[in-house]
Amino acid sequence: MSEQPHTPPRWAKRLLRWFCAPHLLDDLEDDLNELFQQRVATVGLNRARWCYVRDVLRACWEIEKNW
């Protein structure tokens, strides 16, 4: 059985891409992905995915609030 790569939830990435301005997206995605990989190493895959979703929702909230 092959091991799947550690990736954040796809639906959360799509939500971020939909909400975020294009000029901010690359940096924000890179930062969130780096944080996700660090969390996978420290707290495990499932917890890292939950934290990624939380971080995306917070980012979307801030974007909406400051719009």
Predicted model as a PDB file, atoms N, CA, C, CB and O in Angstrom, pLDDT in the B-factor column:
MODEL        1                                                                  
ATOM      1  N   MET A   1       0.842  -1.168   0.000  1.00 41.00           N  
ATOM      2  CA  MET A   1       0.000   0.000   0.000  1.00 41.00           C  
ATOM      3  C   MET A   1       0.894   1.239   0.000  1.00 41.00           C  
ATOM      4  CB  MET A   1      -0.962  -0.007   1.217  1.00 41.00           C  
ATOM      5  O   MET A   1       1.748   1.392   0.873  1.00 41.00           O  
ATOM      6  N   SER A   2       0.698   2.120  -0.976  1.00 45.00           N  
ATOM      7  CA  SER A   2       1.549   3.311  -1.064  1.00 45.00           C  
ATOM      8  C   SER A   2       1.048   4.399  -0.120  1.00 45.00           C  
ATOM      9  CB  SER A   2       1.592   3.842  -2.512  1.00 45.00           C  
ATOM     10  O   SER A   2      -0.153   4.554   0.102  1.00 45.00           O  
ATOM     11  N   GLU A   3       1.997   5.143   0.423  1.00 55.00           N  
ATOM     12  CA  GLU A   3       1.656   6.204   1.358  1.00 55.00           C  
ATOM     13  C   GLU A   3       1.290   7.466   0.581  1.00 55.00           C  
ATOM     14  CB  GLU A   3       2.828   6.478   2.335  1.00 55.00           C  
ATOM     15  O   GLU A   3       2.014   7.871  -0.329  1.00 55.00           O  
ATOM     16  N   GLN A   4       0.166   8.084   0.939  1.00 63.00           N  
ATOM     17  CA  GLN A   4      -0.258   9.309   0.288  1.00 63.00           C  
ATOM     18  C   GLN A   4       0.571  10.473   0.820  1.00 63.00           C  
ATOM     19  CB  GLN A   4      -1.769   9.558   0.509  1.00 63.00           C  
ATOM     20  O   GLN A   4       0.971  10.474   1.984  1.00 63.00           O  
ATOM     21  N   PRO A   5       0.828  11.463  -0.034  1.00 77.00           N  
ATOM     22  CA  PRO A   5       1.569  12.629   0.453  1.00 77.00           C  
ATOM     23  C   PRO A   5       0.733  13.413   1.457  1.00 77.00           C  
ATOM     24  CB  PRO A   5       1.981  13.539  -0.721  1.00 77.00           C  
ATOM     25  O   PRO A   5      -0.497  13.387   1.424  1.00 77.00           O  
ATOM     26  N   HIS A   6       1.409  14.090   2.324  1.00 92.00           N  
ATOM     27  CA  HIS A   6       0.726  14.887   3.336  1.00 92.00           C  
ATOM     28  C   HIS A   6       0.294  16.200   2.701  1.00 92.00           C  
ATOM     29  CB  HIS A   6       1.641  15.137   4.576  1.00 92.00           C  
ATOM     30  O   HIS A   6       1.112  17.086   2.452  1.00 92.00           O  
ATOM     31  N   THR A   7      -0.991  16.308   2.446  1.00 94.00           N  
ATOM     32  CA  THR A   7      -1.526  17.507   1.808  1.00 94.00           C  
ATOM     33  C   THR A   7      -2.697  18.040   2.613  1.00 94.00           C  
ATOM     34  CB  THR A   7      -1.958  17.214   0.358  1.00 94.00           C  
ATOM     35  O   THR A   7      -3.420  17.274   3.251  1.00 94.00           O  
ATOM     36  N   PRO A   8      -2.884  19.352   2.584  1.00 96.00           N  
ATOM     37  CA  PRO A   8      -4.036  19.943   3.251  1.00 96.00           C  
ATOM     38  C   PRO A   8      -5.324  19.564   2.519  1.00 96.00           C  
ATOM     39  CB  PRO A   8      -3.889  21.475   3.327  1.00 96.00           C  
ATOM     40  O   PRO A   8      -5.276  19.097   1.381  1.00 96.00           O  
ATOM     41  N   PRO A   9      -6.462  19.761   3.161  1.00 96.00           N  
ATOM     42  CA  PRO A   9      -7.739  19.454   2.499  1.00 96.00           C  
ATOM     43  C   PRO A   9      -7.925  20.304   1.240  1.00 96.00           C  
ATOM     44  CB  PRO A   9      -8.917  19.686   3.470  1.00 96.00           C  
ATOM     45  O   PRO A   9      -7.722  21.518   1.259  1.00 96.00           O  
ATOM     46  N   ARG A  10      -8.312  19.648   0.153  1.00 96.00           N  
ATOM     47  CA  ARG A  10      -8.477  20.352  -1.130  1.00 96.00           C  
ATOM     48  C   ARG A  10      -9.561  21.405  -1.069  1.00 96.00           C  
ATOM     49  CB  ARG A  10      -8.796  19.365  -2.236  1.00 96.00           C  
ATOM     50  O   ARG A  10      -9.415  22.479  -1.652  1.00 96.00           O  
ATOM     51  N   TRP A  11     -10.647  21.115  -0.373  1.00 97.00           N  
ATOM     52  CA  TRP A  11     -11.760  22.077  -0.351  1.00 97.00           C  
ATOM     53  C   TRP A  11     -11.342  23.364   0.360  1.00 97.00           C  
ATOM     54  CB  TRP A  11     -13.000  21.461   0.347  1.00 97.00           C  
ATOM     55  O   TRP A  11     -11.811  24.446   0.007  1.00 97.00           O  
ATOM     56  N   ALA A  12     -10.468  23.253   1.354  1.00 97.00           N  
ATOM     57  CA  ALA A  12     -10.005  24.448   2.060  1.00 97.00           C  
ATOM     58  C   ALA A  12      -9.090  25.275   1.159  1.00 97.00           C  
ATOM     59  CB  ALA A  12      -9.269  24.059   3.361  1.00 97.00           C  
ATOM     60  O   ALA A  12      -9.138  26.505   1.185  1.00 97.00           O  
ATOM     61  N   LYS A  13      -8.259  24.604   0.365  1.00 96.00           N  
ATOM     62  CA  LYS A  13      -7.407  25.329  -0.576  1.00 96.00           C  
ATOM     63  C   LYS A  13      -8.247  26.041  -1.628  1.00 96.00           C  
ATOM     64  CB  LYS A  13      -6.415  24.372  -1.250  1.00 96.00           C  
ATOM     65  O   LYS A  13      -7.945  27.174  -2.003  1.00 96.00           O  
ATOM     66  N   ARG A  14      -9.300  25.382  -2.105  1.00 96.00           N  
ATOM     67  CA  ARG A  14     -10.187  26.020  -3.088  1.00 96.00           C  
ATOM     68  C   ARG A  14     -10.894  27.227  -2.493  1.00 96.00           C  
ATOM     69  CB  ARG A  14     -11.221  25.017  -3.608  1.00 96.00           C  
ATOM     70  O   ARG A  14     -11.042  28.252  -3.159  1.00 96.00           O  
ATOM     71  N   LEU A  15     -11.327  27.115  -1.258  1.00 95.00           N  
ATOM     72  CA  LEU A  15     -11.979  28.236  -0.588  1.00 95.00           C  
ATOM     73  C   LEU A  15     -11.019  29.421  -0.482  1.00 95.00           C  
ATOM     74  CB  LEU A  15     -12.475  27.817   0.813  1.00 95.00           C  
ATOM     75  O   LEU A  15     -11.403  30.559  -0.749  1.00 95.00           O  
ATOM     76  N   LEU A  16      -9.797  29.158  -0.100  1.00 94.00           N  
ATOM     77  CA  LEU A  16      -8.801  30.213   0.010  1.00 94.00           C  
ATOM     78  C   LEU A  16      -8.568  30.873  -1.349  1.00 94.00           C  
ATOM     79  CB  LEU A  16      -7.484  29.652   0.567  1.00 94.00           C  
ATOM     80  O   LEU A  16      -8.496  32.099  -1.437  1.00 94.00           O  
ATOM     81  N   ARG A  17      -8.451  30.087  -2.385  1.00 94.00           N  
ATOM     82  CA  ARG A  17      -8.227  30.633  -3.733  1.00 94.00           C  
ATOM     83  C   ARG A  17      -9.405  31.471  -4.202  1.00 94.00           C  
ATOM     84  CB  ARG A  17      -7.972  29.504  -4.730  1.00 94.00           C  
ATOM     85  O   ARG A  17      -9.226  32.447  -4.931  1.00 94.00           O  
ATOM     86  N   TRP A  18     -10.593  31.101  -3.792  1.00 93.00           N  
ATOM     87  CA  TRP A  18     -11.787  31.839  -4.189  1.00 93.00           C  
ATOM     88  C   TRP A  18     -11.865  33.181  -3.454  1.00 93.00           C  
ATOM     89  CB  TRP A  18     -13.050  31.003  -3.911  1.00 93.00           C  
ATOM     90  O   TRP A  18     -12.248  34.192  -4.043  1.00 93.00           O  
ATOM     91  N   PHE A  19     -11.504  33.186  -2.175  1.00 88.00           N  
ATOM     92  CA  PHE A  19     -11.634  34.381  -1.342  1.00 88.00           C  
ATOM     93  C   PHE A  19     -10.473  35.357  -1.493  1.00 88.00           C  
ATOM     94  CB  PHE A  19     -11.757  33.979   0.096  1.00 88.00           C  
ATOM     95  O   PHE A  19     -10.671  36.570  -1.436  1.00 88.00           O  
ATOM     96  N   CYS A  20      -9.292  34.848  -1.681  1.00 89.00           N  
ATOM     97  CA  CYS A  20      -8.085  35.668  -1.568  1.00 89.00           C  
ATOM     98  C   CYS A  20      -7.786  36.415  -2.869  1.00 89.00           C  
ATOM     99  CB  CYS A  20      -6.890  34.793  -1.183  1.00 89.00           C  
ATOM    100  O   CYS A  20      -7.971  35.884  -3.964  1.00 89.00           O  
ATOM    101  N   ALA A  21      -7.323  37.651  -2.728  1.00 86.00           N  
ATOM    102  CA  ALA A  21      -6.906  38.440  -3.882  1.00 86.00           C  
ATOM    103  C   ALA A  21      -5.697  37.774  -4.542  1.00 86.00           C  
ATOM    104  CB  ALA A  21      -6.571  39.903  -3.463  1.00 86.00           C  
ATOM    105  O   ALA A  21      -4.819  37.256  -3.852  1.00 86.00           O  
ATOM    106  N   PRO A  22      -5.652  37.787  -5.861  1.00 90.00           N  
ATOM    107  CA  PRO A  22      -4.559  37.101  -6.570  1.00 90.00           C  
ATOM    108  C   PRO A  22      -3.165  37.576  -6.162  1.00 90.00           C  
ATOM    109  CB  PRO A  22      -4.724  37.290  -8.053  1.00 90.00           C  
ATOM    110  O   PRO A  22      -2.236  36.770  -6.126  1.00 90.00           O  
ATOM    111  N   HIS A  23      -2.999  38.841  -5.859  1.00 90.00           N  
ATOM    112  CA  HIS A  23      -1.666  39.339  -5.522  1.00 90.00           C  
ATOM    113  C   HIS A  23      -1.216  38.899  -4.125  1.00 90.00           C  
ATOM    114  CB  HIS A  23      -1.645  40.856  -5.613  1.00 90.00           C  
ATOM    115  O   HIS A  23      -0.034  39.017  -3.800  1.00 90.00           O  
ATOM    116  N   LEU A  24      -2.122  38.402  -3.309  1.00 88.00           N  
ATOM    117  CA  LEU A  24      -1.781  37.907  -1.973  1.00 88.00           C  
ATOM    118  C   LEU A  24      -1.738  36.385  -1.887  1.00 88.00           C  
ATOM    119  CB  LEU A  24      -2.771  38.433  -0.971  1.00 88.00           C  
ATOM    120  O   LEU A  24      -1.169  35.820  -0.952  1.00 88.00           O  
ATOM    121  N   LEU A  25      -2.335  35.742  -2.856  1.00 93.00           N  
ATOM    122  CA  LEU A  25      -2.569  34.298  -2.775  1.00 93.00           C  
ATOM    123  C   LEU A  25      -1.287  33.473  -2.675  1.00 93.00           C  
ATOM    124  CB  LEU A  25      -3.348  33.851  -3.974  1.00 93.00           C  
ATOM    125  O   LEU A  25      -1.190  32.589  -1.823  1.00 93.00           O  
ATOM    126  N   ASP A  26      -0.315  33.746  -3.523  1.00 94.00           N  
ATOM    127  CA  ASP A  26       0.907  32.920  -3.531  1.00 94.00           C  
ATOM    128  C   ASP A  26       1.614  32.931  -2.180  1.00 94.00           C  
ATOM    129  CB  ASP A  26       1.869  33.411  -4.613  1.00 94.00           C  
ATOM    130  O   ASP A  26       1.987  31.879  -1.660  1.00 94.00           O  
ATOM    131  N   ASP A  27       1.795  34.111  -1.621  1.00 94.00           N  
ATOM    132  CA  ASP A  27       2.481  34.198  -0.326  1.00 94.00           C  
ATOM    133  C   ASP A  27       1.681  33.528   0.782  1.00 94.00           C  
ATOM    134  CB  ASP A  27       2.743  35.655   0.039  1.00 94.00           C  
ATOM    135  O   ASP A  27       2.239  32.811   1.612  1.00 94.00           O  
ATOM    136  N   LEU A  28       0.384  33.763   0.794  1.00 95.00           N  
ATOM    137  CA  LEU A  28      -0.458  33.177   1.836  1.00 95.00           C  
ATOM    138  C   LEU A  28      -0.492  31.660   1.729  1.00 95.00           C  
ATOM    139  CB  LEU A  28      -1.875  33.737   1.755  1.00 95.00           C  
ATOM    140  O   LEU A  28      -0.387  30.960   2.737  1.00 95.00           O  
ATOM    141  N   GLU A  29      -0.639  31.149   0.511  1.00 96.00           N  
ATOM    142  CA  GLU A  29      -0.636  29.691   0.320  1.00 96.00           C  
ATOM    143  C   GLU A  29       0.702  29.076   0.737  1.00 96.00           C  
ATOM    144  CB  GLU A  29      -0.934  29.346  -1.150  1.00 96.00           C  
ATOM    145  O   GLU A  29       0.736  28.026   1.379  1.00 96.00           O  
ATOM    146  N   ASP A  30       1.793  29.730   0.370  1.00 96.00           N  
ATOM    147  CA  ASP A  30       3.115  29.216   0.756  1.00 96.00           C  
ATOM    148  C   ASP A  30       3.270  29.167   2.273  1.00 96.00           C  
ATOM    149  CB  ASP A  30       4.224  30.085   0.147  1.00 96.00           C  
ATOM    150  O   ASP A  30       3.759  28.181   2.825  1.00 96.00           O  
ATOM    151  N   ASP A  31       2.851  30.241   2.940  1.00 96.00           N  
ATOM    152  CA  ASP A  31       2.952  30.283   4.400  1.00 96.00           C  
ATOM    153  C   ASP A  31       2.091  29.202   5.051  1.00 96.00           C  
ATOM    154  CB  ASP A  31       2.538  31.662   4.920  1.00 96.00           C  
ATOM    155  O   ASP A  31       2.537  28.518   5.972  1.00 96.00           O  
ATOM    156  N   LEU A  32       0.863  29.051   4.571  1.00 97.00           N  
ATOM    157  CA  LEU A  32      -0.035  28.036   5.143  1.00 97.00           C  
ATOM    158  C   LEU A  32       0.472  26.626   4.879  1.00 97.00           C  
ATOM    159  CB  LEU A  32      -1.446  28.192   4.572  1.00 97.00           C  
ATOM    160  O   LEU A  32       0.353  25.754   5.740  1.00 97.00           O  
ATOM    161  N   ASN A  33       1.034  26.392   3.703  1.00 96.00           N  
ATOM    162  CA  ASN A  33       1.573  25.064   3.390  1.00 96.00           C  
ATOM    163  C   ASN A  33       2.796  24.740   4.242  1.00 96.00           C  
ATOM    164  CB  ASN A  33       1.935  24.975   1.907  1.00 96.00           C  
ATOM    165  O   ASN A  33       2.960  23.610   4.700  1.00 96.00           O  
ATOM    166  N   GLU A  34       3.647  25.733   4.449  1.00 96.00           N  
ATOM    167  CA  GLU A  34       4.821  25.524   5.305  1.00 96.00           C  
ATOM    168  C   GLU A  34       4.396  25.214   6.739  1.00 96.00           C  
ATOM    169  CB  GLU A  34       5.737  26.765   5.279  1.00 96.00           C  
ATOM    170  O   GLU A  34       4.932  24.305   7.373  1.00 96.00           O  
ATOM    171  N   LEU A  35       3.439  25.969   7.236  1.00 97.00           N  
ATOM    172  CA  LEU A  35       2.924  25.731   8.583  1.00 97.00           C  
ATOM    173  C   LEU A  35       2.270  24.353   8.679  1.00 97.00           C  
ATOM    174  CB  LEU A  35       1.917  26.825   8.974  1.00 97.00           C  
ATOM    175  O   LEU A  35       2.419  23.660   9.686  1.00 97.00           O  
ATOM    176  N   PHE A  36       1.551  23.961   7.637  1.00 97.00           N  
ATOM    177  CA  PHE A  36       0.917  22.640   7.599  1.00 97.00           C  
ATOM    178  C   PHE A  36       1.963  21.537   7.714  1.00 97.00           C  
ATOM    179  CB  PHE A  36       0.105  22.467   6.301  1.00 97.00           C  
ATOM    180  O   PHE A  36       1.794  20.604   8.499  1.00 97.00           O  
ATOM    181  N   GLN A  37       3.041  21.633   6.940  1.00 96.00           N  
ATOM    182  CA  GLN A  37       4.082  20.599   6.974  1.00 96.00           C  
ATOM    183  C   GLN A  37       4.755  20.537   8.349  1.00 96.00           C  
ATOM    184  CB  GLN A  37       5.137  20.866   5.884  1.00 96.00           C  
ATOM    185  O   GLN A  37       5.078  19.450   8.828  1.00 96.00           O  
ATOM    186  N   GLN A  38       4.966  21.684   8.980  1.00 97.00           N  
ATOM    187  CA  GLN A  38       5.540  21.696  10.324  1.00 97.00           C  
ATOM    188  C   GLN A  38       4.597  21.011  11.308  1.00 97.00           C  
ATOM    189  CB  GLN A  38       5.832  23.141  10.779  1.00 97.00           C  
ATOM    190  O   GLN A  38       5.035  20.253  12.174  1.00 97.00           O  
ATOM    191  N   ARG A  39       3.324  21.277  11.171  1.00 97.00           N  
ATOM    192  CA  ARG A  39       2.341  20.669  12.075  1.00 97.00           C  
ATOM    193  C   ARG A  39       2.231  19.169  11.860  1.00 97.00           C  
ATOM    194  CB  ARG A  39       0.974  21.315  11.885  1.00 97.00           C  
ATOM    195  O   ARG A  39       2.071  18.416  12.820  1.00 97.00           O  
ATOM    196  N   VAL A  40       2.314  18.730  10.621  1.00 97.00           N  
ATOM    197  CA  VAL A  40       2.286  17.280  10.363  1.00 97.00           C  
ATOM    198  C   VAL A  40       3.403  16.607  11.147  1.00 97.00           C  
ATOM    199  CB  VAL A  40       2.429  16.974   8.837  1.00 97.00           C  
ATOM    200  O   VAL A  40       3.197  15.551  11.744  1.00 97.00           O  
ATOM    201  N   ALA A  41       4.579  17.212  11.145  1.00 96.00           N  
ATOM    202  CA  ALA A  41       5.732  16.630  11.839  1.00 96.00           C  
ATOM    203  C   ALA A  41       5.568  16.661  13.356  1.00 96.00           C  
ATOM    204  CB  ALA A  41       7.003  17.366  11.448  1.00 96.00           C  
ATOM    205  O   ALA A  41       6.077  15.783  14.052  1.00 96.00           O  
ATOM    206  N   THR A  42       4.864  17.666  13.871  1.00 97.00           N  
ATOM    207  CA  THR A  42       4.791  17.806  15.326  1.00 97.00           C  
ATOM    208  C   THR A  42       3.519  17.233  15.936  1.00 97.00           C  
ATOM    209  CB  THR A  42       4.901  19.248  15.694  1.00 97.00           C  
ATOM    210  O   THR A  42       3.573  16.615  16.999  1.00 97.00           O  
ATOM    211  N   VAL A  43       2.370  17.427  15.280  1.00 97.00           N  
ATOM    212  CA  VAL A  43       1.106  16.996  15.904  1.00 97.00           C  
ATOM    213  C   VAL A  43       0.357  15.930  15.117  1.00 97.00           C  
ATOM    214  CB  VAL A  43       0.209  18.180  16.088  1.00 97.00           C  
ATOM    215  O   VAL A  43      -0.671  15.434  15.577  1.00 97.00           O  
ATOM    216  N   GLY A  44       0.856  15.570  13.938  1.00 97.00           N  
ATOM    217  CA  GLY A  44       0.226  14.525  13.153  1.00 97.00           C  
ATOM    218  C   GLY A  44      -0.656  15.085  12.039  1.00 97.00           C  
ATOM    219  O   GLY A  44      -1.020  16.261  12.032  1.00 97.00           O  
ATOM    220  N   LEU A  45      -0.982  14.204  11.106  1.00 96.00           N  
ATOM    221  CA  LEU A  45      -1.691  14.596   9.890  1.00 96.00           C  
ATOM    222  C   LEU A  45      -3.102  15.108  10.159  1.00 96.00           C  
ATOM    223  CB  LEU A  45      -1.755  13.432   8.944  1.00 96.00           C  
ATOM    224  O   LEU A  45      -3.479  16.165   9.654  1.00 96.00           O  
ATOM    225  N   ASN A  46      -3.879  14.382  10.939  1.00 96.00           N  
ATOM    226  CA  ASN A  46      -5.271  14.788  11.164  1.00 96.00           C  
ATOM    227  C   ASN A  46      -5.360  16.138  11.870  1.00 96.00           C  
ATOM    228  CB  ASN A  46      -6.003  13.728  11.984  1.00 96.00           C  
ATOM    229  O   ASN A  46      -6.144  17.001  11.475  1.00 96.00           O  
ATOM    230  N   ARG A  47      -4.571  16.312  12.894  1.00 98.00           N  
ATOM    231  CA  ARG A  47      -4.582  17.598  13.616  1.00 98.00           C  
ATOM    232  C   ARG A  47      -4.094  18.732  12.715  1.00 98.00           C  
ATOM    233  CB  ARG A  47      -3.700  17.515  14.885  1.00 98.00           C  
ATOM    234  O   ARG A  47      -4.635  19.837  12.761  1.00 98.00           O  
ATOM    235  N   ALA A  48      -3.084  18.464  11.904  1.00 98.00           N  
ATOM    236  CA  ALA A  48      -2.564  19.475  10.984  1.00 98.00           C  
ATOM    237  C   ALA A  48      -3.631  19.882   9.968  1.00 98.00           C  
ATOM    238  CB  ALA A  48      -1.314  18.949  10.260  1.00 98.00           C  
ATOM    239  O   ALA A  48      -3.733  21.056   9.611  1.00 98.00           O  
ATOM    240  N   ARG A  49      -4.417  18.924   9.508  1.00 97.00           N  
ATOM    241  CA  ARG A  49      -5.496  19.256   8.558  1.00 97.00           C  
ATOM    242  C   ARG A  49      -6.558  20.120   9.216  1.00 97.00           C  
ATOM    243  CB  ARG A  49      -6.140  17.976   7.999  1.00 97.00           C  
ATOM    244  O   ARG A  49      -7.041  21.077   8.610  1.00 97.00           O  
ATOM    245  N   TRP A  50      -6.926  19.798  10.442  1.00 98.00           N  
ATOM    246  CA  TRP A  50      -7.900  20.630  11.161  1.00 98.00           C  
ATOM    247  C   TRP A  50      -7.364  22.035  11.371  1.00 98.00           C  
ATOM    248  CB  TRP A  50      -8.257  20.000  12.514  1.00 98.00           C  
ATOM    249  O   TRP A  50      -8.096  23.011  11.202  1.00 98.00           O  
ATOM    250  N   CYS A  51      -6.116  22.146  11.730  1.00 98.00           N  
ATOM    251  CA  CYS A  51      -5.509  23.466  11.933  1.00 98.00           C  
ATOM    252  C   CYS A  51      -5.446  24.248  10.630  1.00 98.00           C  
ATOM    253  CB  CYS A  51      -4.103  23.325  12.526  1.00 98.00           C  
ATOM    254  O   CYS A  51      -5.640  25.464  10.632  1.00 98.00           O  
ATOM    255  N   TYR A  52      -5.180  23.577   9.523  1.00 98.00           N  
ATOM    256  CA  TYR A  52      -5.150  24.231   8.218  1.00 98.00           C  
ATOM    257  C   TYR A  52      -6.523  24.803   7.885  1.00 98.00           C  
ATOM    258  CB  TYR A  52      -4.698  23.242   7.123  1.00 98.00           C  
ATOM    259  O   TYR A  52      -6.632  25.942   7.432  1.00 98.00           O  
ATOM    260  N   VAL A  53      -7.558  24.022   8.107  1.00 97.00           N  
ATOM    261  CA  VAL A  53      -8.922  24.494   7.852  1.00 97.00           C  
ATOM    262  C   VAL A  53      -9.220  25.712   8.718  1.00 97.00           C  
ATOM    263  CB  VAL A  53      -9.955  23.370   8.127  1.00 97.00           C  
ATOM    264  O   VAL A  53      -9.775  26.697   8.232  1.00 97.00           O  
ATOM    265  N   ARG A  54      -8.860  25.654   9.979  1.00 97.00           N  
ATOM    266  CA  ARG A  54      -9.068  26.788  10.882  1.00 97.00           C  
ATOM    267  C   ARG A  54      -8.336  28.023  10.380  1.00 97.00           C  
ATOM    268  CB  ARG A  54      -8.598  26.440  12.300  1.00 97.00           C  
ATOM    269  O   ARG A  54      -8.889  29.123  10.379  1.00 97.00           O  
ATOM    270  N   ASP A  55      -7.099  27.839   9.954  1.00 97.00           N  
ATOM    271  CA  ASP A  55      -6.308  28.965   9.462  1.00 97.00           C  
ATOM    272  C   ASP A  55      -6.910  29.569   8.195  1.00 97.00           C  
ATOM    273  CB  ASP A  55      -4.875  28.522   9.194  1.00 97.00           C  
ATOM    274  O   ASP A  55      -6.927  30.790   8.039  1.00 97.00           O  
ATOM    275  N   VAL A  56      -7.398  28.732   7.299  1.00 96.00           N  
ATOM    276  CA  VAL A  56      -8.038  29.229   6.076  1.00 96.00           C  
ATOM    277  C   VAL A  56      -9.307  29.997   6.420  1.00 96.00           C  
ATOM    278  CB  VAL A  56      -8.363  28.064   5.116  1.00 96.00           C  
ATOM    279  O   VAL A  56      -9.549  31.071   5.868  1.00 96.00           O  
ATOM    280  N   LEU A  57     -10.115  29.461   7.320  1.00 95.00           N  
ATOM    281  CA  LEU A  57     -11.346  30.158   7.704  1.00 95.00           C  
ATOM    282  C   LEU A  57     -11.036  31.503   8.362  1.00 95.00           C  
ATOM    283  CB  LEU A  57     -12.178  29.287   8.656  1.00 95.00           C  
ATOM    284  O   LEU A  57     -11.732  32.489   8.119  1.00 95.00           O  
ATOM    285  N   ARG A  58     -10.009  31.542   9.183  1.00 94.00           N  
ATOM    286  CA  ARG A  58      -9.600  32.818   9.790  1.00 94.00           C  
ATOM    287  C   ARG A  58      -9.143  33.805   8.730  1.00 94.00           C  
ATOM    288  CB  ARG A  58      -8.479  32.596  10.812  1.00 94.00           C  
ATOM    289  O   ARG A  58      -9.493  34.984   8.791  1.00 94.00           O  
ATOM    290  N   ALA A  59      -8.369  33.342   7.765  1.00 92.00           N  
ATOM    291  CA  ALA A  59      -7.892  34.221   6.694  1.00 92.00           C  
ATOM    292  C   ALA A  59      -9.067  34.749   5.882  1.00 92.00           C  
ATOM    293  CB  ALA A  59      -6.900  33.475   5.775  1.00 92.00           C  
ATOM    294  O   ALA A  59      -9.105  35.933   5.546  1.00 92.00           O  
ATOM    295  N   CYS A  60     -10.018  33.891   5.566  1.00 88.00           N  
ATOM    296  CA  CYS A  60     -11.205  34.324   4.819  1.00 88.00           C  
ATOM    297  C   CYS A  60     -12.011  35.333   5.628  1.00 88.00           C  
ATOM    298  CB  CYS A  60     -12.086  33.115   4.452  1.00 88.00           C  
ATOM    299  O   CYS A  60     -12.530  36.301   5.073  1.00 88.00           O  
ATOM    300  N   TRP A  61     -12.118  35.113   6.919  1.00 88.00           N  
ATOM    301  CA  TRP A  61     -12.830  36.039   7.790  1.00 88.00           C  
ATOM    302  C   TRP A  61     -12.164  37.415   7.770  1.00 88.00           C  
ATOM    303  CB  TRP A  61     -12.885  35.491   9.225  1.00 88.00           C  
ATOM    304  O   TRP A  61     -12.842  38.438   7.665  1.00 88.00           O  
ATOM    305  N   GLU A  62     -10.841  37.433   7.872  1.00 86.00           N  
ATOM    306  CA  GLU A  62     -10.109  38.701   7.853  1.00 86.00           C  
ATOM    307  C   GLU A  62     -10.241  39.404   6.503  1.00 86.00           C  
ATOM    308  CB  GLU A  62      -8.632  38.465   8.175  1.00 86.00           C  
ATOM    309  O   GLU A  62     -10.383  40.625   6.446  1.00 86.00           O  
ATOM    310  N   ILE A  63     -10.195  38.643   5.435  1.00 81.00           N  
ATOM    311  CA  ILE A  63     -10.351  39.223   4.103  1.00 81.00           C  
ATOM    312  C   ILE A  63     -11.735  39.844   3.967  1.00 81.00           C  
ATOM    313  CB  ILE A  63     -10.127  38.156   3.008  1.00 81.00           C  
ATOM    314  O   ILE A  63     -11.870  40.968   3.485  1.00 81.00           O  
ATOM    315  N   GLU A  64     -12.750  39.121   4.386  1.00 78.00           N  
ATOM    316  CA  GLU A  64     -14.129  39.621   4.309  1.00 78.00           C  
ATOM    317  C   GLU A  64     -14.319  40.842   5.205  1.00 78.00           C  
ATOM    318  CB  GLU A  64     -15.125  38.517   4.707  1.00 78.00           C  
ATOM    319  O   GLU A  64     -14.972  41.809   4.811  1.00 78.00           O  
ATOM    320  N   LYS A  65     -13.761  40.798   6.383  1.00 74.00           N  
ATOM    321  CA  LYS A  65     -13.927  41.890   7.353  1.00 74.00           C  
ATOM    322  C   LYS A  65     -13.273  43.176   6.843  1.00 74.00           C  
ATOM    323  CB  LYS A  65     -13.325  41.494   8.720  1.00 74.00           C  
ATOM    324  O   LYS A  65     -13.786  44.271   7.074  1.00 74.00           O  
ATOM    325  N   ASN A  66     -12.152  43.041   6.159  1.00 74.00           N  
ATOM    326  CA  ASN A  66     -11.410  44.203   5.686  1.00 74.00           C  
ATOM    327  C   ASN A  66     -11.760  44.613   4.263  1.00 74.00           C  
ATOM    328  CB  ASN A  66      -9.949  43.930   5.774  1.00 74.00           C  
ATOM    329  O   ASN A  66     -11.140  45.524   3.715  1.00 74.00           O  
ATOM    330  N   TRP A  67     -12.724  43.968   3.669  1.00 68.00           N  
ATOM    331  CA  TRP A  67     -13.093  44.251   2.290  1.00 68.00           C  
ATOM    332  C   TRP A  67     -13.745  45.561   2.211  1.00 68.00           C  
ATOM    333  CB  TRP A  67     -13.990  43.197   1.724  1.00 68.00           C  
ATOM    334  O   TRP A  67     -14.136  45.991   1.126  1.00 68.00           O  
TER     335      TRP A  67                                                      
ENDMDL                                                                          
END                                                                             
